[in-house]
Amino acid sequence: MAQRSIASLIGSAFHGQLKAVANALLLVCMAGSPCVAQETQSESQTAPILSLEDAVVTALKTNKQIQARGLDIAKASEETAARKTLRLPQISTSLTDGTAVTPIEFIIPRGALGLYPGLGPLPGQNSNVNTTQHFSGLFQGSVTQPLSQLYKIGLSIRESQLGEELARESLHQLREDMAHQVTQAYGQLAVTQAELASAELAVRYLTELAALTDRRLIEQAVLRSDTLTVRAKLSQQRYQLQTLRDAFDTQRETLNRLMGRDLRIEFAVDIQPREAGDQVDLDAAERRAVEQRPEVRQARLQKHKAELDMRRQRAEYIPDVSAQALYLSFINSSFLPTNVVHVGVTVQWQPFDWGQKRHRVQALESGVAQAALTGLDVEAQVMVDVRNTYRKLRAAGALLEVQSAARDVEREKLRVVINRYAQNSTLISDVLQQQSALSAADTQYQQAVANVWIAQSDFNRALGGS
């Protein structure tokens, strides 16, 4: 019965309409190719094309996280400049003013100032000294030039400079991570965009096919099950189209955020199929990665910083020797000197600390050894990452060849099924089933294309590039 109904459909009066539907379905099967994909995009999407290179450059320039991390370098630079000022003379002043709450009264005993020939004792008798309550004060100023501390200050400055270098390496690593995230987001967006273009074309085809089968049903040229099958397929395809549109909008907004742009900016992406890179020298790649990876350089800087901390602690054994000029002035005092100037050397040292310095030095020595071991482990992790990402890149290239061949097979099967349908030798359900198989194969192919880009990005990142 089904075969007779289809046979009635392939009459001479309707043969041209069937050919048009068949050609539309063939266009769907070709939608995975770059040229047709771009053609379908131009029909349904007028947004400007954003290249992967422009996306990465924009993200590295305007991403908010990168800009915020860049301020860490400015803060570390200011800290270094502040520590350099410790080498210069330190000037301090203080002023104490006020009035005595109670009068100052005391007695200078007879002869307290000495016994002088011809004069006798000074003073000659007990003298009462009484001061009235009035405004008085003390002004003190000093200029201190560090001497032995210059060595410690130099170590402190070097440690702060290492903090700047660590901040730069942290920014470098964030830039690499951001470029990697943009590449991944771009690849997934390209897959969704290709699926969206294919789904839009499939909806148009199924709409035409549903209208045709409805007309043939009225003429009793097809079975009702055929029209219901097409309608069910059309509803499913429309749902998938809406899901893809929502996913595309979300992924595009995510990429806009990574680029530091307005989330509402519309754009399209374009990724052409590419093969995996040629064979590389893994030993040379590992050496390059060890020299360029930010985390390796950070581990080395951390080891250097631990060594500086240990040297600074050992420098605590050195006494603090400073040259100092001290000035004192007693304000509104009748019996104290008005100006006192003192120039000399100030020495501060703690000779006995019950082993405190020694224990701290030993703790920092353990920290240096720990930093060295951590650095070796980071280098090993980098080499593992290089080998792993290279294998994934090689596997992604091989999978792309497999998916490309599988898509060609499904495309050829669909062409054969369409020809059989036009010749009344198969059912419309077989055509729809094969079209679904081609759609799945095309999705897998587009994912394989994106995986090659992502794998290449992973490998470049493992080498210390973006």
QUILINRA-V330250 format. One record per residue. N is the residue number from 1. PHI is phi in whole degrees, -180 to 180 (NA if undefined). D_FIRST is the distance of its C-alpha to the first C-alpha in whole Angstrom. Layout:
BEGIN
n: [N | N]
phi: [PHI | PHI]
d_first: [D_FIRST | D_FIRST]
END
This chain:
BEGIN
n: [1 | 2 | 3 | 4 | 5 | 6 | 7 | 8 | 9 | 10 | 11 | 12 | 13 | 14 | 15 | 16 | 17 | 18 | 19 | 20 | 21 | 22 | 23 | 24 | 25 | 26 | 27 | 28 | 29 | 30 | 31 | 32 | 33 | 34 | 35 | 36 | 37 | 38 | 39 | 40 | 41 | 42 | 43 | 44 | 45 | 46 | 47 | 48 | 49 | 50 | 51 | 52 | 53 | 54 | 55 | 56 | 57 | 58 | 59 | 60 | 61 | 62 | 63 | 64 | 65 | 66 | 67 | 68 | 69 | 70 | 71 | 72 | 73 | 74 | 75 | 76 | 77 | 78 | 79 | 80 | 81 | 82 | 83 | 84 | 85 | 86 | 87 | 88 | 89 | 90 | 91 | 92 | 93 | 94 | 95 | 96 | 97 | 98 | 99 | 100 | 101 | 102 | 103 | 104 | 105 | 106 | 107 | 108 | 109 | 110 | 111 | 112 | 113 | 114 | 115 | 116 | 117 | 118 | 119 | 120 | 121 | 122 | 123 | 124 | 125 | 126 | 127 | 128 | 129 | 130 | 131 | 132 | 133 | 134 | 135 | 136 | 137 | 138 | 139 | 140 | 141 | 142 | 143 | 144 | 145 | 146 | 147 | 148 | 149 | 150 | 151 | 152 | 153 | 154 | 155 | 156 | 157 | 158 | 159 | 160 | 161 | 162 | 163 | 164 | 165 | 166 | 167 | 168 | 169 | 170 | 171 | 172 | 173 | 174 | 175 | 176 | 177 | 178 | 179 | 180 | 181 | 182 | 183 | 184 | 185 | 186 | 187 | 188 | 189 | 190 | 191 | 192 | 193 | 194 | 195 | 196 | 197 | 198 | 199 | 200 | 201 | 202 | 203 | 204 | 205 | 206 | 207 | 208 | 209 | 210 | 211 | 212 | 213 | 214 | 215 | 216 | 217 | 218 | 219 | 220 | 221 | 222 | 223 | 224 | 225 | 226 | 227 | 228 | 229 | 230 | 231 | 232 | 233 | 234 | 235 | 236 | 237 | 238 | 239 | 240 | 241 | 242 | 243 | 244 | 245 | 246 | 247 | 248 | 249 | 250 | 251 | 252 | 253 | 254 | 255 | 256 | 257 | 258 | 259 | 260 | 261 | 262 | 263 | 264 | 265 | 266 | 267 | 268 | 269 | 270 | 271 | 272 | 273 | 274 | 275 | 276 | 277 | 278 | 279 | 280 | 281 | 282 | 283 | 284 | 285 | 286 | 287 | 288 | 289 | 290 | 291 | 292 | 293 | 294 | 295 | 296 | 297 | 298 | 299 | 300 | 301 | 302 | 303 | 304 | 305 | 306 | 307 | 308 | 309 | 310 | 311 | 312 | 313 | 314 | 315 | 316 | 317 | 318 | 319 | 320 | 321 | 322 | 323 | 324 | 325 | 326 | 327 | 328 | 329 | 330 | 331 | 332 | 333 | 334 | 335 | 336 | 337 | 338 | 339 | 340 | 341 | 342 | 343 | 344 | 345 | 346 | 347 | 348 | 349 | 350 | 351 | 352 | 353 | 354 | 355 | 356 | 357 | 358 | 359 | 360 | 361 | 362 | 363 | 364 | 365 | 366 | 367 | 368 | 369 | 370 | 371 | 372 | 373 | 374 | 375 | 376 | 377 | 378 | 379 | 380 | 381 | 382 | 383 | 384 | 385 | 386 | 387 | 388 | 389 | 390 | 391 | 392 | 393 | 394 | 395 | 396 | 397 | 398 | 399 | 400 | 401 | 402 | 403 | 404 | 405 | 406 | 407 | 408 | 409 | 410 | 411 | 412 | 413 | 414 | 415 | 416 | 417 | 418 | 419 | 420 | 421 | 422 | 423 | 424 | 425 | 426 | 427 | 428 | 429 | 430 | 431 | 432 | 433 | 434 | 435 | 436 | 437 | 438 | 439 | 440 | 441 | 442 | 443 | 444 | 445 | 446 | 447 | 448 | 449 | 450 | 451 | 452 | 453 | 454 | 455 | 456 | 457 | 458 | 459 | 460 | 461 | 462 | 463 | 464 | 465 | 466]
phi: [NA | -63 | -66 | -68 | -64 | -67 | -62 | -67 | -69 | -91 | -81 | -64 | -69 | -111 | -64 | -66 | -66 | -62 | -64 | -64 | -64 | -62 | -64 | -62 | -68 | -65 | -63 | -62 | -69 | -94 | -65 | -75 | -74 | -59 | -66 | -71 | -61 | -67 | -66 | -68 | -65 | -67 | -80 | -105 | -149 | -105 | -67 | -67 | -81 | -110 | -78 | -64 | -63 | -66 | -63 | -67 | -62 | -63 | -64 | -68 | -93 | -121 | -65 | -67 | -64 | -66 | -63 | -66 | -67 | -63 | -68 | -62 | -66 | -63 | -65 | -65 | -65 | -67 | -65 | -63 | -62 | -66 | -70 | -66 | -68 | -67 | -73 | -86 | -57 | -99 | -107 | -138 | -137 | -149 | -136 | -118 | -123 | 160 | -128 | -66 | -70 | -122 | -63 | -91 | -131 | -156 | -117 | -97 | -64 | -60 | 74 | -66 | -95 | 118 | -116 | -117 | -60 | 84 | -112 | 89 | -70 | -130 | -73 | -71 | -150 | -60 | -116 | -89 | -111 | -124 | -112 | -83 | -81 | -149 | -66 | -152 | -166 | -136 | -108 | -133 | -135 | -146 | -126 | -122 | -108 | -63 | -118 | -69 | -73 | -59 | -66 | -66 | -63 | -60 | -64 | -64 | -65 | -64 | -65 | -67 | -65 | -64 | -62 | -63 | -64 | -64 | -65 | -66 | -66 | -63 | -65 | -61 | -66 | -64 | -64 | -64 | -63 | -67 | -62 | -66 | -63 | -65 | -63 | -64 | -64 | -65 | -63 | -66 | -66 | -64 | -63 | -63 | -64 | -65 | -64 | -66 | -63 | -65 | -67 | -63 | -67 | -66 | -64 | -63 | -63 | -67 | -64 | -64 | -67 | -66 | -64 | -66 | -68 | -64 | -65 | -70 | -66 | -61 | -84 | 59 | -98 | -135 | -80 | -63 | -62 | -66 | -67 | -65 | -63 | -65 | -62 | -64 | -66 | -65 | -62 | -63 | -69 | -66 | -63 | -64 | -63 | -64 | -62 | -67 | -64 | -63 | -65 | -64 | -63 | -64 | -67 | -68 | -64 | -63 | -67 | -61 | -64 | -62 | -87 | 70 | -110 | -62 | -64 | -87 | -66 | -97 | -162 | -119 | -117 | -149 | -124 | -89 | -58 | -143 | -90 | -66 | -67 | -69 | -62 | -120 | -82 | -64 | -62 | -66 | -64 | -65 | -63 | -64 | -64 | -63 | -82 | -107 | -66 | -62 | -68 | -69 | -65 | -64 | -64 | -67 | -66 | -64 | -65 | -62 | -64 | -63 | -66 | -65 | -60 | -66 | -66 | -64 | -69 | -65 | -69 | -66 | -70 | -82 | -64 | -85 | -115 | -136 | -87 | -139 | -118 | -118 | -126 | -125 | -143 | -94 | -89 | 57 | -120 | -85 | -119 | -105 | -64 | -78 | -131 | -130 | -118 | -131 | -125 | -176 | -123 | -110 | -122 | -130 | -156 | -115 | -70 | -120 | -131 | 59 | 85 | -62 | -63 | -62 | -66 | -66 | -63 | -63 | -64 | -70 | -62 | -65 | -64 | -64 | -62 | -64 | -64 | -65 | -65 | -62 | -62 | -63 | -68 | -64 | -61 | -64 | -62 | -64 | -65 | -63 | -64 | -61 | -65 | -67 | -68 | -67 | -63 | -66 | -64 | -64 | -67 | -64 | -65 | -66 | -66 | -61 | -63 | -64 | -68 | -64 | -66 | -64 | -66 | -62 | -63 | -65 | -66 | -67 | -61 | -65 | -62 | -66 | -64 | -63 | -63 | -66 | -65 | -66 | -96 | 64 | -116 | -153 | -94 | -66 | -63 | -67 | -64 | -65 | -65 | -71 | -64 | -65 | -65 | -68 | -61 | -65 | -66 | -68 | -62 | -64 | -67 | -62 | -66 | -66 | -62 | -64 | -64 | -65 | -63 | -66 | -63 | -65 | -65 | -61 | -68 | -63 | -66 | -64 | -82 | 98 | -111 | -100]
d_first: [0 | 4 | 5 | 5 | 6 | 9 | 10 | 11 | 13 | 15 | 16 | 20 | 21 | 19 | 20 | 23 | 22 | 20 | 23 | 25 | 23 | 23 | 27 | 27 | 25 | 27 | 30 | 30 | 30 | 33 | 34 | 36 | 38 | 42 | 42 | 38 | 39 | 43 | 41 | 39 | 42 | 43 | 41 | 41 | 44 | 47 | 50 | 52 | 52 | 54 | 54 | 55 | 59 | 59 | 58 | 60 | 63 | 63 | 62 | 65 | 67 | 66 | 65 | 67 | 67 | 69 | 71 | 72 | 73 | 75 | 77 | 78 | 80 | 82 | 83 | 84 | 86 | 88 | 88 | 90 | 92 | 93 | 94 | 96 | 98 | 100 | 102 | 104 | 107 | 106 | 108 | 108 | 110 | 111 | 113 | 115 | 116 | 118 | 121 | 122 | 122 | 125 | 128 | 129 | 132 | 134 | 137 | 138 | 141 | 144 | 144 | 140 | 140 | 143 | 147 | 148 | 152 | 154 | 151 | 151 | 148 | 145 | 144 | 148 | 147 | 144 | 142 | 139 | 136 | 135 | 132 | 131 | 127 | 126 | 123 | 122 | 120 | 119 | 117 | 115 | 114 | 113 | 111 | 110 | 109 | 107 | 108 | 107 | 104 | 103 | 101 | 99 | 98 | 97 | 95 | 93 | 93 | 91 | 89 | 88 | 87 | 85 | 83 | 82 | 81 | 79 | 77 | 77 | 75 | 73 | 72 | 71 | 69 | 67 | 66 | 65 | 63 | 62 | 61 | 58 | 57 | 56 | 55 | 52 | 51 | 51 | 49 | 46 | 46 | 45 | 42 | 41 | 42 | 39 | 37 | 37 | 37 | 34 | 32 | 33 | 32 | 28 | 29 | 29 | 26 | 24 | 25 | 24 | 21 | 21 | 22 | 20 | 16 | 18 | 19 | 15 | 14 | 17 | 15 | 12 | 11 | 10 | 9 | 12 | 12 | 12 | 15 | 17 | 17 | 19 | 21 | 22 | 22 | 25 | 27 | 27 | 28 | 31 | 32 | 33 | 34 | 37 | 38 | 38 | 40 | 42 | 43 | 44 | 47 | 48 | 49 | 50 | 52 | 53 | 54 | 56 | 58 | 59 | 60 | 62 | 61 | 59 | 56 | 55 | 55 | 52 | 51 | 48 | 49 | 48 | 48 | 47 | 46 | 49 | 50 | 52 | 56 | 58 | 60 | 63 | 66 | 65 | 69 | 70 | 67 | 69 | 72 | 71 | 69 | 72 | 74 | 72 | 70 | 72 | 72 | 74 | 76 | 76 | 77 | 80 | 81 | 81 | 83 | 86 | 86 | 87 | 89 | 91 | 91 | 93 | 95 | 96 | 96 | 99 | 101 | 102 | 104 | 106 | 108 | 108 | 110 | 111 | 113 | 114 | 116 | 117 | 119 | 120 | 122 | 123 | 123 | 126 | 128 | 132 | 132 | 129 | 128 | 127 | 125 | 124 | 122 | 121 | 120 | 119 | 116 | 114 | 113 | 110 | 109 | 108 | 110 | 109 | 105 | 105 | 103 | 100 | 100 | 99 | 97 | 95 | 95 | 94 | 91 | 90 | 91 | 88 | 86 | 86 | 85 | 82 | 81 | 82 | 79 | 77 | 77 | 76 | 73 | 72 | 72 | 70 | 68 | 67 | 67 | 64 | 63 | 63 | 62 | 59 | 58 | 58 | 56 | 53 | 53 | 53 | 50 | 48 | 49 | 47 | 44 | 44 | 43 | 40 | 39 | 39 | 37 | 35 | 34 | 34 | 31 | 29 | 29 | 28 | 25 | 24 | 25 | 23 | 20 | 20 | 21 | 17 | 16 | 17 | 16 | 13 | 13 | 13 | 12 | 14 | 15 | 16 | 18 | 20 | 21 | 22 | 24 | 25 | 27 | 28 | 30 | 31 | 33 | 34 | 36 | 37 | 39 | 40 | 42 | 43 | 45 | 46 | 48 | 49 | 51 | 52 | 53 | 55 | 57 | 57 | 59 | 61 | 62 | 63 | 66 | 67 | 66 | 63]
END
